[in-house]
């Protein structure tokens, strides 16, 4: 057997094997078995300065329940929290929460959580296990300043009971 023929047979044999493996991976990805959303944990994040004290898409209240913590090191005023769901969400919502003044180190609301994207502001079903995916932003002004600032964040979670 000539060397060229041996090389061609080698490439054809392993080429088919690689093609079968790629087709299997493609089928798994198509049917959602390899979906990172199924593997990754829920997360609620904001840019430095603010943090979520609580964050849950709640099937019982059919709303997004959140609380916000001010860790900027200064009191802020004219605080507005805006949530807009993204294309990956099973629930559609665009809502604004006017917080007003938020003291340094304070969490608002002071007890429990504020409910956004309830049945009057959202479309979709808050069934357990459905996806809630949203971009968020907090617009605020520091006391003593006149310029407003914006921090952004992301909520990616499954609806829980």
Secondary structure as GFF3:
##gff-version 3
##sequence-region A 1 161
A	DSSP	alpha_helix	3	30	.	.	.	ID=ss1
A	DSSP	alpha_helix	36	39	.	.	.	ID=ss2
A	DSSP	beta_strand	43	46	.	.	.	ID=ss3
A	DSSP	beta_strand	50	58	.	.	.	ID=ss4
A	DSSP	beta_strand	63	70	.	.	.	ID=ss5
A	DSSP	beta_strand	76	85	.	.	.	ID=ss6
A	DSSP	beta_strand	92	102	.	.	.	ID=ss7
A	DSSP	beta_strand	107	108	.	.	.	ID=ss8
A	DSSP	beta_strand	114	116	.	.	.	ID=ss9
A	DSSP	beta_strand	122	123	.	.	.	ID=ss10
A	DSSP	beta_strand	131	142	.	.	.	ID=ss11
A	DSSP	beta_strand	148	158	.	.	.	ID=ss12
###
